[in-house]
Amino acid sequence: MSEDHFGRLFDNVVAARIHYGIWYVFKNEVDRPKYVDVMNKYPWFFPPSLSAHFVAMLMALSTIYDDGPNNVSLYRVLRELESADKVDGQQRQEIEQRVKDSESIVKKILMIRNNVFAHLSAKVDPFEAFKKANITMNNFRGLIYETAAILNQMGLASGYGTRNLVESSEHDTRDMLGDIEKVRVEAMSGGERK
């Protein structure tokens, strides 16, 4: 397995995790009501940002599983791992099983990407693509974490080590929205910023 391929895939799963966190705060039913007034005040920023972070997350995650002949993908790295003599058969089988167990969610993500974002399908409209995929926020989060775990298992098996996911994008997004809300409330009440 190429260390460069491993690093590039992990960079993508980290990017997917960061964008997921921002999108999640903008969209989930606990946070959104807290910040909807702030987001509605900036209609040319927040709705496009919500979409942009979703697409960035989707694209970063889907490229990890896009197994074209010239692509760096999880499947390519898995094949490279299979041909490496230093990784035992038991480790390879465990990794292969984890990849196989993720394929049902991966197919849904690739279907959305292929029909709505990477291409504009003439046969499937965006609403139908999302309805057909029947995918949830938790499915995205689960696949991101499972992909990181698979990559870390590959990294350990091949001697490249492990990497951590970034966990702060939700916190930073909430902090930013909270700061904007404070300024907005102060401005509405005639108060001054400190």
KEKE-3310 file (N, C-alpha, C; in steps of 0.2 Angstrom, whole numbers, plus 5000, padded with zeros to 4 digits):
npx = (5004:5003:5010:5007:4995:4987:4988:4981:4968:4965:4966:4954:4944:4945:4942:4929:4923:4925:4917:4905:4902:4899:4888:4879:4877:4870:4859:4853:4839:4840:4850:4847:4834:4839:4847:4841:4836:4847:4853:4843:4844:4855:4853:4859:4871:4870:4860:4867:4879:4875:4872:4884:4893:4887:4888:4902:4906:4899:4906:4919:4919:4913:4923:4932:4928:4926:4929:4937:4948:4960:4959:4963:4958:4948:4947:4957:4968:4965:4967:4981:4985:4982:4991:5003:5016:5018:5007:4995:4984:4972:4971:4968:4956:4948:4948:4943:4930:4924:4924:4915:4904:4900:4896:4882:4878:4887:4884:4872:4876:4885:4875:4867:4878:4881:4870:4865:4875:4888:4885:4871:4857:4847:4837:4834:4827:4833:4825:4819:4831:4836:4826:4825:4838:4836:4844:4851:4856:4864:4868:4878:4887:4890:4896:4907:4915:4917:4924:4936:4940:4942:4953:4962:4964:4970:4981:4988:4990:4999:5009:5010:5004:4991:4978:4969:4952:4946:4937:4931:4923:4909:4909:4915:4907:4895:4899:4902:4890:4883:4890:4887:4873:4873:4878:4868:4857:4861:4862:4849:4843:4849:4860:4878:4893:4905)
npy = (4994:5011:5024:5037:5036:5031:5042:5052:5047:5048:5061:5065:5059:5066:5079:5076:5074:5086:5095:5088:5091:5105:5106:5098:5105:5116:5110:5100:5095:5100:5110:5119:5126:5135:5144:5148:5161:5169:5163:5166:5179:5181:5178:5176:5170:5159:5148:5145:5141:5130:5121:5120:5114:5102:5096:5097:5088:5076:5074:5073:5061:5052:5051:5043:5030:5029:5019:5019:5015:5023:5030:5035:5025:5018:5005:5002:5004:4994:4983:4985:4982:4969:4963:4965:4958:4959:4960:4950:4937:4936:4949:4956:4950:4954:4968:4968:4963:4973:4984:4978:4977:4991:4994:4996:5008:5016:5014:5021:5034:5036:5035:5047:5057:5054:5056:5069:5078:5077:5074:5079:5071:5065:5056:5054:5064:5077:5076:5064:5056:5058:5053:5040:5036:5037:5041:5045:5058:5052:5041:5046:5051:5039:5032:5040:5039:5025:5023:5030:5022:5010:5014:5017:5004:4998:5006:5003:4989:4990:4997:5011:5018:5027:5040:5054:5060:5076:5085:5097:5105:5106:5112:5124:5130:5131:5140:5151:5154:5157:5169:5178:5179:5185:5198:5202:5202:5212:5223:5224:5228:5240:5240:5241:5234:5225)
npz = (5000:4996:5005:5001:4995:5005:5014:5006:5005:5019:5021:5014:5021:5033:5028:5024:5037:5043:5035:5037:5050:5051:5042:5049:5061:5055:5050:5059:5070:5083:5084:5074:5077:5087:5080:5069:5067:5066:5054:5045:5044:5036:5021:5009:5013:5023:5018:5005:5011:5018:5008:5001:5011:5013:5000:4998:5009:5004:4992:4996:5003:4994:4984:4990:4989:4976:4963:4950:4936:4936:4949:4965:4978:4991:4988:4979:4987:4996:4987:4985:4998:4999:4991:4998:5007:5020:5027:5036:5032:5040:5045:5033:5029:5039:5036:5023:5025:5033:5024:5015:5022:5023:5011:5007:5011:5005:4991:4991:4993:4982:4972:4974:4973:4959:4952:4955:4959:4954:4941:4931:4931:4917:4919:4932:4944:4956:4968:4968:4968:4980:4988:4984:4988:5002:5014:5029:5041:5051:5044:5036:5045:5052:5041:5039:5051:5051:5039:5042:5053:5046:5037:5047:5052:5041:5040:5052:5049:5039:5043:5042:5052:5062:5060:5067:5067:5065:5077:5080:5072:5073:5086:5083:5074:5081:5091:5082:5077:5089:5093:5082:5085:5097:5094:5085:5094:5103:5094:5090:5102:5104:5111:5113:5105:5114)
capx = (5000:5007:5009:5004:4988:4984:4987:4976:4962:4963:4964:4947:4939:4945:4938:4922:4921:4924:4911:4899:4900:4896:4882:4875:4874:4866:4853:4849:4833:4841:4854:4844:4830:4843:4851:4837:4835:4854:4854:4838:4846:4860:4850:4864:4877:4869:4858:4872:4884:4872:4872:4891:4896:4884:4891:4909:4906:4897:4911:4925:4917:4912:4929:4936:4925:4925:4935:4939:4955:4965:4958:4965:4952:4949:4947:4964:4973:4964:4971:4988:4986:4982:4998:5009:5017:5019:5000:4993:4977:4967:4970:4965:4949:4944:4947:4938:4923:4922:4923:4909:4898:4899:4894:4875:4878:4892:4880:4867:4880:4887:4869:4866:4883:4881:4863:4863:4880:4894:4881:4864:4854:4842:4832:4832:4827:4836:4821:4819:4837:4837:4820:4827:4844:4834:4849:4850:4863:4867:4871:4884:4892:4892:4901:4914:4918:4919:4929:4942:4942:4945:4959:4967:4966:4974:4987:4991:4992:5004:5015:5009:5001:4984:4977:4963:4948:4945:4931:4930:4919:4903:4910:4917:4901:4890:4902:4902:4883:4881:4893:4883:4867:4874:4879:4862:4853:4864:4860:4842:4841:4852:4867:4884:4897:4911)
capy = (5000:5017:5029:5043:5034:5031:5049:5056:5045:5050:5068:5066:5057:5072:5084:5074:5075:5094:5098:5085:5094:5111:5105:5095:5111:5121:5107:5096:5098:5103:5116:5124:5131:5140:5148:5150:5169:5171:5161:5169:5186:5181:5173:5175:5166:5152:5143:5142:5137:5123:5117:5119:5110:5095:5094:5095:5082:5071:5073:5070:5054:5048:5050:5038:5024:5029:5014:5020:5012:5028:5033:5032:5024:5013:4998:5002:5003:4987:4978:4985:4979:4962:4961:4966:4952:4960:4960:4943:4935:4937:4956:4957:4947:4958:4974:4967:4962:4980:4987:4975:4979:4998:4995:4998:5015:5019:5014:5027:5041:5037:5037:5054:5060:5053:5059:5076:5083:5076:5074:5081:5065:5066:5051:5054:5071:5077:5074:5056:5053:5058:5049:5033:5034:5036:5041:5050:5062:5047:5036:5050:5051:5032:5030:5044:5035:5018:5024:5032:5016:5005:5017:5016:4997:4997:5010:4999:4983:4991:5000:5018:5021:5029:5047:5056:5064:5083:5085:5103:5109:5107:5117:5131:5132:5134:5146:5157:5156:5161:5175:5182:5180:5190:5204:5203:5204:5218:5228:5225:5231:5246:5240:5242:5228:5226)
capz = (5000:4995:5010:4998:4994:5012:5016:5002:5007:5025:5020:5012:5026:5038:5025:5025:5044:5045:5032:5040:5057:5049:5039:5054:5065:5051:5048:5063:5073:5090:5084:5069:5080:5091:5076:5063:5066:5063:5047:5041:5043:5030:5016:5004:5016:5026:5013:5001:5015:5020:5002:5000:5015:5011:4994:5000:5013:5000:4987:4999:5006:4989:4981:4994:4987:4968:4961:4943:4935:4938:4955:4972:4981:4996:4985:4976:4993:4998:4983:4987:5004:4998:4988:5002:5010:5027:5031:5036:5029:5045:5045:5026:5029:5043:5033:5017:5028:5035:5018:5012:5027:5022:5004:5006:5012:4999:4985:4992:4993:4975:4968:4975:4969:4952:4949:4957:4960:4949:4935:4931:4927:4913:4920:4939:4946:4962:4973:4967:4969:4988:4990:4983:4993:5009:5018:5035:5044:5055:5040:5034:5051:5053:5036:5040:5056:5049:5034:5046:5056:5041:5035:5052:5052:5035:5042:5057:5046:5034:5046:5041:5058:5062:5061:5070:5064:5068:5081:5082:5067:5076:5091:5080:5070:5086:5093:5077:5077:5095:5093:5078:5088:5102:5091:5082:5099:5105:5089:5091:5109:5105:5115:5110:5106:5119)
cpx = (5004:5005:5005:4996:4984:4983:4982:4969:4960:4962:4957:4942:4939:4941:4930:4919:4920:4918:4904:4897:4897:4889:4877:4872:4869:4859:4849:4844:4834:4845:4850:4839:4833:4845:4847:4836:4841:4854:4849:4840:4851:4858:4855:4871:4875:4866:4863:4877:4882:4873:4880:4894:4893:4888:4899:4910:4904:4903:4917:4924:4916:4918:4933:4934:4924:4931:4936:4946:4961:4964:4961:4959:4953:4950:4954:4969:4972:4967:4978:4990:4986:4988:5004:5010:5017:5012:4997:4986:4972:4965:4966:4958:4945:4942:4942:4931:4920:4920:4916:4903:4896:4896:4887:4874:4882:4888:4875:4870:4882:4881:4867:4871:4882:4875:4862:4869:4886:4891:4874:4860:4848:4836:4830:4833:4830:4832:4820:4825:4838:4832:4823:4833:4842:4840:4849:4857:4867:4871:4878:4889:4894:4898:4908:4918:4921:4924:4936:4944:4945:4952:4964:4969:4971:4981:4991:4994:4998:5010:5015:5006:4994:4984:4970:4959:4947:4938:4928:4925:4912:4903:4911:4911:4896:4893:4901:4894:4880:4884:4889:4876:4868:4875:4872:4857:4855:4862:4853:4840:4845:4858:4873:4889:4903:4917)
cpy = (5006:5022:5035:5042:5034:5038:5053:5054:5048:5058:5069:5064:5063:5077:5083:5076:5082:5097:5095:5089:5101:5111:5102:5101:5115:5117:5103:5099:5101:5110:5121:5128:5137:5145:5150:5157:5171:5169:5164:5176:5187:5176:5171:5171:5159:5147:5140:5138:5130:5118:5115:5114:5103:5093:5092:5089:5076:5069:5070:5063:5050:5046:5044:5031:5024:5025:5014:5017:5017:5032:5030:5031:5019:5006:4997:5000:4996:4982:4979:4982:4971:4959:4962:4960:4953:4960:4953:4943:4937:4945:4958:4955:4952:4965:4973:4966:4969:4984:4985:4977:4987:4999:4997:5005:5019:5019:5020:5034:5042:5038:5044:5058:5060:5056:5066:5081:5083:5076:5076:5075:5067:5061:5051:5061:5071:5074:5066:5053:5052:5053:5041:5031:5033:5035:5047:5053:5056:5042:5040:5049:5044:5030:5034:5040:5028:5018:5026:5026:5011:5008:5016:5009:4995:5000:5006:4992:4984:4995:5008:5021:5023:5037:5048:5060:5071:5083:5091:5107:5110:5113:5124:5134:5135:5140:5152:5159:5160:5168:5180:5183:5185:5197:5206:5206:5211:5224:5229:5229:5238:5246:5240:5236:5230:5224)
cpz = (5000:5001:5008:4997:5000:5015:5013:5004:5014:5025:5018:5017:5032:5035:5026:5032:5046:5042:5035:5046:5056:5047:5044:5058:5061:5050:5053:5067:5080:5089:5079:5072:5084:5086:5070:5062:5063:5056:5043:5039:5037:5025:5011:5006:5018:5022:5008:5004:5017:5014:5001:5004:5014:5005:4995:5004:5008:4995:4990:5001:5000:4985:4984:4991:4979:4965:4953:4943:4937:4944:4961:4976:4987:4993:4982:4982:4996:4994:4984:4993:5004:4995:4992:5007:5018:5031:5030:5034:5033:5045:5038:5026:5033:5040:5027:5020:5030:5029:5015:5016:5026:5015:5002:5006:5007:4993:4985:4990:4985:4971:4968:4971:4962:4948:4950:4957:4955:4942:4936:4927:4923:4915:4927:4942:4953:4968:4973:4969:4977:4991:4990:4987:5000:5014:5024:5037:5047:5050:5037:5039:5052:5048:5037:5045:5054:5044:5038:5050:5051:5038:5041:5053:5047:5037:5047:5054:5042:5037:5045:5047:5057:5062:5064:5066:5068:5071:5082:5077:5070:5082:5088:5077:5075:5089:5089:5077:5083:5095:5088:5081:5093:5099:5088:5088:5102:5100:5089:5097:5109:5109:5110:5111:5111:5116)
residu = (MET:SER:GLU:ASP:HIS:PHE:GLY:ARG:LEU:PHE:ASP:ASN:VAL:VAL:ALA:ALA:ARG:ILE:HIS:TYR:GLY:ILE:TRP:TYR:VAL:PHE:LYS:ASN:GLU:VAL:ASP:ARG:PRO:LYS:TYR:VAL:ASP:VAL:MET:ASN:LYS:TYR:PRO:TRP:PHE:PHE:PRO:PRO:SER:LEU:SER:ALA:HIS:PHE:VAL:ALA:MET:LEU:MET:ALA:LEU:SER:THR:ILE:TYR:ASP:ASP:GLY:PRO:ASN:ASN:VAL:SER:LEU:TYR:ARG:VAL:LEU:ARG:GLU:LEU:GLU:SER:ALA:ASP:LYS:VAL:ASP:GLY:GLN:GLN:ARG:GLN:GLU:ILE:GLU:GLN:ARG:VAL:LYS:ASP:SER:GLU:SER:ILE:VAL:LYS:LYS:ILE:LEU:MET:ILE:ARG:ASN:ASN:VAL:PHE:ALA:HIS:LEU:SER:ALA:LYS:VAL:ASP:PRO:PHE:GLU:ALA:PHE:LYS:LYS:ALA:ASN:ILE:THR:MET:ASN:ASN:PHE:ARG:GLY:LEU:ILE:TYR:GLU:THR:ALA:ALA:ILE:LEU:ASN:GLN:MET:GLY:LEU:ALA:SER:GLY:TYR:GLY:THR:ARG:ASN:LEU:VAL:GLU:SER:SER:GLU:HIS:ASP:THR:ARG:ASP:MET:LEU:GLY:ASP:ILE:GLU:LYS:VAL:ARG:VAL:GLU:ALA:MET:SER:GLY:GLY:GLU:ARG:LYS)
# end
